[in-house]
Amino acid sequence: MDPAQLADASRLRTRATVLHADADSFFAAVEQRDKPSLRGRPVLVGGTGPRGVVSTASYEARRAGARSAMSMSRARRLSPAAAVLFPRFEAYSAYSRIIMATLGSLSELVEPLSIDEAFVDLEAGPFADDPAGAAADVRALIRERTGLAVSIGIGRTKLIAKLASDAGKPDGLLVVEPADEDDFLLPLPVRAVPGIGPATAAALERLDVRTVADLRRQELDVLTMTVGESSGVNLFRLARGIDLRPVAPGGERKSVGAERTFAEDIFGADLIAAAIDRVADEALRRLTAHGGGARTVVAKVRFADFTTLTRSVTLAQPSAEPAELRAAAHQAARAAGISDSVRLLGVSFHNLSAHAQLTLPWGDDEPAPPVDDDLDDTPATLGLLTEENARPGLDVEHPSLGRGWVVHVRGRQATVRFESVDTPPARSQVVDLDTDPLLLVPPLTPDGLT
């Protein structure tokens, strides 16, 4: 497609009205909602081990410089007053179901992107004539039902709607009319464009491209020579606001996988092979929960110096045979040239198919959470609280003191705040687990809240 054809393509979407909703700092916001003493305080959610990574930082923690994907140790140095909590995926999923169901009242075409983010095609529902009013009403309804803030952007395309919701954060609503797209889009930093990461941004920097306006001034052949044919064409389109993607509800999941960050770097063929097996087995459990098989197996290896490589193996046809997929994971990992200490290993399955050579049952294990997690940080199953299964933020219950959450456990002494979403903030109490045992319990779901 030449530049003229690309420009003409934008006319195909002139009548669309796309809404993008994104829960603000979702995991941390749920924790602050469920734990009254943390409201207005900095909160970090993620791995709590020595090599944990921040999954979500509350806005209070972000003001101190903490952010998602940062090492937890660094985030704690930047925000020393922050509460550090282990993720509670069951709670997040419950809140997510309410948010998605509420968005479903706007249109039949809702495309969830993740647990806290979705596109809605308003043209397919009854609110096409008043998108701003519909968005304001749905934001208020989500807050009433969950107590959470959701930022919403509305535009002619997915690109504009997504960028508008980002610009409206936190807790905002921004409508970009088609006539105002250039005024909104061109001043944005080029890193705001979805898909432009550090490497692409560095390549564009060499062309003196820092804003979307700078990007638009680049010729198509210059972009393709700089970042490759596919990426160059995509950037040329996006810089002009051209995004032909429809809102596609119920889209097929593109991959499943797992990864593990090790408490200490591992070295040696035997240790690495055993670690690949463990991570591959976790990924296989997720594939089994998804159903069907996969044709491509990807291994991700992060070395001690943080260099990260990915390599893939593509099978002749989709397979759900554990031995075959595990062998492909080993082959892909070897292709990464492991010759140094390894900090992280990941295995993921791509090109998923409902049909495979063989689908075998994988025992009675519950499917893992729908995000990658640090397996060393996974608590034991529910039961009596001990130092071994304790993680900060998990829910506990006492026969007389009621529900609360773990601050920390040292030996047989547990520090707990006995509070929940509908109680006043509580002070920490120390409980002797020998004389006053505590039970680890599932989170209260929003449906069970008063």
URURBEL-V985705 format. One record per pair of residues at least 6 apart in sequence whose C-alpha atoms are under 7 Angstrom apart, sorted by the first residue. I is the first residue (numbers start at 0). GAP is how many residues later the second one is. Records with the same first field share a line. If there is no record, write none. Layout:
I=GAP  GAP
This chain:
5=231
9=232
12=143  144  231
13=142
15=107  140  141
16=104  105  106  137  138  139  140
17=101  102  103  104  136  137  138  139  140  143
18=100  101  102  103  133  134  135  136  142
19=98  99  100  132  133  134  141  142  145
20=96  97  98  129  130  131  132  144
21=94  95  96  128  129  130
22=93  94  126  127  128
23=125  126  127  146  147
24=31  32  33
25=90
26=18  29  65
27=15  16  17  28  29  30
28=29  119
29=62
31=6  7
32=114  388
33=386  387
34=384  385  386
35=384  385  388  389
36=388  389
40=19  41
41=16  18  19  39  40  41
42=14  15  18  39  40  41
43=10  12  13  14  38  39  40  41
44=9  10  11  12  39  40  41  42
45=6  7  8  9  10  39  40  41
46=6  7  39  327  330
47=38  329
48=328
49=213
50=20  210  212
51=19  20
52=16  17  18  19
53=13  14  15  16  17  18
54=13  14
55=11  12
56=9  10  11
60=18  21
63=14  15
64=13
65=9  12  13
75=6
83=308
84=307  308
85=305  306  307  308
88=280
89=353
90=352  354
92=22
93=351  352
94=51  351
95=19  20
98=43
101=36  40
102=35
103=6
105=16  19  21
106=13  14  15  17  18
107=16  17
108=11  12  15  138  139  140
109=8  9  10  11  137  139
110=7  8  9  136  137  138  139
111=6  7
118=128
119=127
120=126
121=6
126=7
131=43
138=11
141=6
142=6
145=300
148=22
149=21
150=14  17  18  19  20  21  22
151=13  20  21  22
152=8  9  11  12  20  21  22
153=7  10  20  21  22
154=6  20  21  22
155=22
156=86
157=85
158=84
163=10  11  12
164=8  9
167=6
184=27
185=25  26  27
186=24  25  26
187=23  24
188=21  22  23
189=20  21  22
190=6  10
199=27
202=23
208=6
211=27
214=24
215=20  23  24
219=12  13  16
222=9
223=7  8  9
253=96  97  98
254=93  94  95  97
255=27  30  31  92  93  94
256=26  29  90  91  92
257=21  24  25  88  89  90  114
258=20  86  87  88  113  114  115
259=19  84  85  86  113  114  115
260=82  83  84  113
261=81  82
264=39  76  77  78
265=6  75  76  77
266=73  74  75
275=54  69
276=49
278=67  68
279=46  49  67
282=64  65
283=38
284=77  82
285=81  82
287=74
288=78
290=63
291=28  61  62  63  64  67
292=25  26  27  59  60  61  62  63
293=24  25  26  55  56  57  58  59
294=19  20  22  23  24  55  56  57
295=16  17  18  19  53  54  55
296=15  16  17  31  32  51  52  53
297=12  13  14  15  31  34  49  50  51
298=11  12  13  30  33  34  47  48  49
299=9  10  11  45  46  47
300=7  8  9  43  44  45
301=6  7  40  41  42  43
302=37  38  39  40  41
303=37  38  39
308=27
309=26
310=21  22  24  25
311=20
312=15  19
317=35  38  39
318=37  38  39
319=36  37  38  39
320=37  38  39
328=18
378=10  11  12
379=9
381=58  59
382=56  57
383=53  54  55  56
384=53  54  55
386=22  23  24
389=19
390=15  17
391=14  15  16
392=12  13  14
393=11  12
394=9  10  11  45  46  47  48
395=7  8  9  10  42  43  44  45
396=6  7  41  42  43  44
397=40  41
400=17
401=16
402=15  16  17
403=12  13  14  15  16
404=11  12  13
405=9  10  11
406=8  9  10
407=6  7
408=6
411=20  21  22
412=17  18  19  20
413=16  17  18  19
414=13  14  15  16
415=12  13  14
416=9  10  11  12
417=8
418=6  7
